[in-house]
């Protein structure tokens, strides 16, 4: 299983617009991706789940995926979360 640790870079956190863009990228990857913050792990393809984490600027999260191309998919998703979408 591939894994990436990422710090949320968006100045206003992962609110509705960037969360929606993130979920679209996850579902478009064709892989089952999990997102973890602390002890909570959820399906990263669920907009309600992602928003429920209340991710703020500077929060540390972990992405997990398994399957063909998992490393490349997680690299792309980590780059997305590591970009300030509020700039």
C-alpha positions in Angstrom: 0.0 0.0 0.0 1.4 3.4 -1.0 1.3 6.3 1.5 2.0 10.0 1.5 2.0 12.4 4.5 0.9 15.9 3.5 0.4 19.3 5.1 -2.7 21.2 4.0 -1.5 24.3 2.2 -4.7 26.2 1.4 -4.9 29.3 3.5 -8.6 28.7 4.3 -8.2 24.9 4.7 -10.0 22.4 2.6 -13.4 24.1 2.4 -16.1 23.2 -0.2 -14.5 24.3 -3.4 -11.0 22.7 -3.0 -12.6 19.7 -1.2 -14.8 19.1 -4.3 -11.8 19.4 -6.6 -9.8 17.0 -4.5 -12.7 14.4 -4.4 -13.0 14.7 -8.2 -9.3 14.0 -8.6 -9.7 11.0 -6.3 -12.7 9.5 -8.1 -11.0 10.2 -11.5 -8.0 8.2 -10.4 -10.0 5.0 -10.4 -8.3 3.9 -7.1 -9.8 3.5 -3.6 -8.0 6.3 -1.7 -8.2 6.7 2.0 -7.5 10.0 3.9 -6.5 10.0 7.5 -6.2 12.8 10.1 -5.3 11.6 13.5 -7.2 8.5 14.4 -9.9 9.1 11.8 -9.6 7.4 8.4 -12.2 7.7 5.6 -12.9 7.3 1.9 -11.2 10.2 0.2 -13.8 9.9 -2.6 -16.6 11.1 -0.3 -17.2 14.9 -0.3 -19.1 14.7 3.0 -16.3 12.6 4.5 -13.6 15.0 3.4 -15.5 18.1 4.6 -16.3 16.3 7.9 -12.6 16.2 8.8 -12.6 20.0 9.0 -9.1 20.3 7.5 -7.4 23.6 8.2 -4.2 25.2 6.9 -1.2 23.4 8.4 -3.1 20.2 9.3 -1.2 17.0 8.7 -3.0 14.2 6.8 -2.0 10.9 5.4 -3.2 9.5 2.0 -3.3 5.7 1.4 -3.9 3.8 -1.9 -3.4 0.4 -3.3 -3.3 -0.7 -6.9 -1.7 0.0 -10.2 -0.2 3.5 -10.4 -0.9 4.1 -6.7 2.4 6.0 -6.2 1.7 8.4 -9.1 -1.9 9.0 -8.0 -0.8 9.8 -4.5 2.0 12.1 -5.8 -0.7 14.0 -7.7 -3.1 14.1 -4.8 -0.3 15.2 -2.3 0.7 18.0 -4.7 -3.0 19.1 -4.8 -3.2 19.2 -1.0 0.2 20.9 -0.8 -1.0 23.8 -3.0 -2.7 26.9 -1.7 -6.0 27.0 -3.7 -7.1 30.2 -2.0 -4.2 32.3 -3.4 
